[in-house]
Amino acid sequence: MSTEYEKALGRKIAFNRKRRGLSQKEFARLLDRSEAWVSQVERGVRRIDRMMVLEKVAAVLDVPVAELAAEAPIVASASEEELPGTDRLRLVLSTAHSLKALLGPHEPPDLSELRQRVDCAWTLTHEGNYAALAELLESLVPDVEAATSSAREEDGAEPFRLLASMYHACSAALATMGDPEAAWVAADRAVLAAERAGDPLLMAAGAFRLSIVFLGARRFGQAAQASGSAVDALSSLTDADRIEAVALRGALTLQRAVAAARMNDAEAAYAYLRQAREMAERVGEGRNDYNTEFGPTNVGLHEVSVAVDLGDAGVALRAAEAVDAFRLSAERRTRFRVDVAGAHAQRRQVAAAVSALLEARELSPGMLRTMPRVKQLVSDLLAMSRPPSEQLRALADELGVPEL
């Protein structure tokens, strides 16, 4: 898509803003957006890709929305390429494993062996190795479901804890693979298993997974509600200095920050980041409670992500300089490099943005191929570059993004 569309829209918005006697700061306040966002739209750097946003701009400017829409066709998300294993994971969730476990005879479970396989599922999830994960879960899901039906009294709640953790891994993978509906099913099963285990922290971990699913489904209000209500519920445990509860509360607070940023509430988003940073100092590095990877580094990653969502490219790039993500999973580092690329794109720093995307591809090429925001970002970079570099053109070809 040519930048002429964005530039024409930006010129028209700026003209009508000035006609109304509004500064960019005043206009941003009326839109409930950042001043940086307004500046980027008016310069043609940032596109408006939702009709509801364009309608609000038109209402504030007191012009017919059709007048703006004629200059700025709303861009639909690029069609998504499915990662290997996506369909197999859906089939795993669609099979009546719990019914078979309830009705069929089973040997007493080897919980130690099942625990190792659940840990392996998380390792594959964090590595972005979804094909291997799907293959593992095809046998692991029925085995763990059977374990909950054939467990001995001395096994206690452990089979249900394993069941919850396994479904958490499945939900995390499906959310990253761009299938929020299936991820929601897995997260819901995890919450139910945690309830049967009587484990409040495992239930809170379920709320964390659900908030990620809601963010992926663009249900930002639900993400804020799921994470916020769990944060409030955990207050008594964190006051008792249970460090794993502090870590979970911090991870949930980061989800609140992301949800607030997606709803353009900068004040709340940055306030939640400050709260999470205080919790991260208590937790420290080197922990991975409930596979949240929460700690000071993860807070830094989320500060970059939140700033990009709010259009604060300068804040994002300064925060990125302080982040050493080496200890985190390939999945988290990939997302970080994509966020850095987005910040550079907001500054029209095309070469730096392409470099960050290439680093992300080295970390997880499959994950990069399926992220709609990456395809949109590459399309934007192509529009900024006339002509595009060979590296950018090759990346666009690889991702199936047309050069218009």
N, C-alpha and C positions, 0 to 999 in steps of 0.2 A: 504494500500500500504506500503510495507516495506521500511524502511529508506535506505536499501542497494542501491536502485535506486538513491536516492539523494546523498548518500555518494560517489557512483561510479562516478556520474556526477561531483560532487564537486572536487574529486581527479583529474579527467581528465582536468577540467577547470584550476585548480591550476597548474598542470604539464605544460600545454601549455602556461599559463600566464608566468611562470618562464622561459620556453623555449624561449619566446620572450623577456625576460629581463624586464618585466613590474612589477612594484610594484602594490599592490592592489589599491593604490590611483590613479596611472596612468591608470590602467585598468578601474577603476570606471569612470574616466573622459572620456575615449574613449567611454564608454557605455552610458554616460549621466545618471549614477546611483550614489548612495552614496557608500562610502567605506564600510559602515556597510552592505549594501546589498551584495556586493561582498564577504565579509567575511562570511556572513550567507550562501550564496550559496556554497561556497567552503567547509564549514564545514558540509554541508548536512542538515542544519537547515531550509533553505528556498528553496522551490521548484520553478522551472521555469514552469509556467503553460500556457504559450502562445508561439506558434511557432515563432511568429515574434521576440520575445525576444531572443529565442534560436538561431535564424538565425543571429541576430546582434552579439551575443556572438561568434558564429562560425566565422563570418566575421572578427571581431577584432583579434581573435586568429589565423586566416588564416588556419582553418581546415574545412573539409567538414561537413556540418550540420548533415549529416547522421551519422557521427562518434559520435557526441554528442547525437543525438536523440536515438541512439541504447541503450544508458545508461539511458535515461530519457524520458520515455513515457509521452506525454502531457496529463494532467489530465483534463477530461471534468467536467463541473460543475455537481454536484449531482442533480438528478431530484428533482424538488421542489414540496413540498406538499402545496396545496392551503389552505389558511386560510378560515374559514367559512365566507361566504358573498362575496367572490371574484366574483363568477359567477353572483350573484344577482346584484352587482354593475355594471358589464358589461352590463347586460340586461337593467338596468336603463338608461345607456348611449345610448343604442341602440334603445330605444323607442322614437317615434316622439312626445315628449312632447311639444316642441315649436310649432309644426304644429297644434296640438290639441288646444293649448292655443290661437293661432291666429284665428282659425276658430270657436271655440266654445264660447258660451255665459258664462260669469262669473260674480260673485258678486264682488263688490269692495273689495280689499284685506284688511285683518287685519295685517298691517305691524308689529305691536308690537308682535303679536302672532308668525308671521313668523320669526321675529328676534330672539325670544327665541328658536325656533326650530333650526335655523341655529347655534346659540351658542351651543345648545345641540349636534349638529353634530360635532362641533369642540372638544367638551369635549370627546365624544366617540372616535374620531380620536386620540387624545393625549393619551387616556387610552389604545389604541390598542383593543378596543371592536368593532371589525369590523362586527360581526354578527348583533349586535344591530344597528350599523351605517347603514348597508344595509337596514334593516327593516325601519328605519326612512326615509332614502332617497327615498325609493319607493313611499312614499306619499309626501315628501317634494319637490322633484324635480318638479313634475307636478304642485304643488301648487305655487311654486315660479315662474315657467315659466308662469303660468296663471296670476300671479300678475303683470308681466311686460306688459301683454296685456290689463289688465283691470284697471290699476292704474289711479287715478284721477290726474288732473293737480297739485293739491296741494301736491301730494306725491313726486313730483320732481324726482330725480334720485335714490331715496332710493330703489325701487324694483330692479334696475339693480345692485346696490351695494350688495344687499342680494344675488342676483343670482351669482355674481362673488365670493363672500365669500363661498357660498355653493359649487360651483364647485371647489374652491380651496381646501376645505376639502375633497371632493371626490378624487381629484388628489393626495393629500398628502397621503390618505389611500391607494390608488391603487399603488403608488410608493413604499410604505413600503411593500405592499403585493407582490411585485415582478412582477407587470404587467405594464411596462413602456408604452406600446402602448395605453392601456386604460387611463392611467394617463395623457398621452400627450393629448388625446382627451378632457378630463375634463379641463386640464390647458388651452387649446386653447379656450374653451368656456368661461372660466373665463376671459381671456384677452379681448375677444370680448365684454362681458358684462361690463367690466371696461371701455372700450372705449365708449360704449353707455352711461355710467354714466358720462363720461367726468372727471374721477377721475385719475389723474396721479399717485398718490401713490398706488392706487389699481392696476393700470397697472404694476407698478414696482413690486408689490407683485406677479403678474402673472409671471413676468420674474424670480422671485425667485423660484416659483414652477416649471417653465419650466427647470431651471438649475438643480434642483433636479432630474427631470425626465431624463434629458440628462445624468446625472452622472450614474443613475441606468441602462441606456441603453448603457453605456460605450462610449457615444459620448462626450468625454472630451473636444474636441475643441468647440463643440456647447455649452456645459455648460459654458466654459470660455467666449464665445462670448455673450451669453444671459445675464450672470451676469455682465460682464464687461461693456457692452453697457448701461445697466440700471444704473450702478454706475455712469458712466459719465453723463447720462441724469439727474440724481438727484442732481448734484453738486450745481446748483443754489438754490435749496430748502434747502439743508443742510447748505449752506453758510448763509441762512436767519435764521438759528437756529430753524428750524421746527424739533422738537425732534423726531417725528414719521418718518420723512424723514431720519434723521440721523440713526435711528434704522434700517430702511429698507436698507439703503446704507451699514450699517455694516453687516447685514445678507447676502447681496449679495456679499460683499467682502469675507466673510467666504466661500461662494461657489466658488469664484475665487481661494481661497487658496486650497480647496480640489481638484479642477480641475487641478491646477498646480502640486499638489503632485501626482495625478494619472498619469500625463504626465512626472513625474520624474524631474520636475523643482524645486529643493529644494530652490534655492535662491528666486524665485518668491513666492513660497508657504509661506515661513517664512516672507517675506516682507509684503504679504497680511495679515498675522496674526497680524503683528505689527500695520498695519493700522486699522484693525478691533478692536484691543485692545484700541487704542486711541478713536475710536468712542464709544466703550462700556463704557469708563469712562465718556463720556458726557451723555450717556443714563442712566446709572446706573441700578441697579437691580429692580425687582418688576414690570417691564413692559412686555407686550406681544403684541407689535404692529403688527397687521396683522398676528397674530399667528406664529411669527417667534421665539419667546422666546429669542430675542437677548439681550445680556448683558454680563458683565464680565465672568459669569460662563459659558455661552455658548461658549465664545471665548476659555476658558480653555478646554472645551470638544473637540473643533475642533483642538486645538493644539495637543491633544493626538492622534486624528484621523489622522491628517496630518503626524505626526511623525511616526506612525505605517505604513502608506502607503509608506513612504520614507525609511522604514527599520531602523529608528533611535529609537530603543527600549528604550535606556537609557533616551533620551529626553522625550519620551512618558510617561515612568513611573515616572519620576520626575515631569512632568506636572500634572499627575493624582493625585499625593499626595496633590497638592494645590487646587484641585477641590472639592467643596461641592455641589453636584448636587441635593440636597434634594428638592429645589424649582422647579425644572424642571419637565416636564411631564414624565410619565412612559416610553413613547416611546424614549425620549432623553436619559433617564438614562439607558435604556436597551442597546442602541447603545454604550453608554459610557463603560459599563461593558464588552461588546464584544470587544471593542478596547483595553481595559486594558488586557483582555485575550490574544489578539493577540500580544501585547507587551511582555507579559510573555512568550508566546510560542517562540518568536524570541530569547529570552534568554534561552530557553530550561527549563524554570521553570514550569514544568508540573502541579504540585500541585496547584500553585498560579493561573495558567490559568484556571484550572478546577473550582477552587473556584469562580473566576470571572464569569465564564459561569453559574454556579449554581445560583449566585446572579441575573444574567440577566434573568434566567428562572423564578425566583420568581417574578420578575417585570412584565414580559410578556411572558408566556410560548408559546402562539400561535405565536407571532412574532418570537421568537427564532427558532421555528420549520421550518419556511419558509425562513430563511436567508441562501442563498447558502454559504456564507463565513463562517457561523458557522459550517456547515457540513464539509467544507474543513478543518477548524481549528480543529475540533474534530478528523478528519482522521489523521491530522498531529500529534496531541497529542498521538493518539493510536500508531503511528509509532515510536514516541520517547520513549514510555513506554513498557518495556518488563519485566514482564507482566504489563498491565494497572491496575490501582487501581479499586476497586469495583465501586467507584463513577463515574469514567470515563467510565467504561464499561456500567454502567446503563444509563448514558447520551447518549452514542453511540447507545444503543438499543432503547432508546426513540426517537432519531432523525433518526433512520434507517440507521446509518452509520456502514458498515460491518467492522469487525476486521480481517484484512488480515495478 
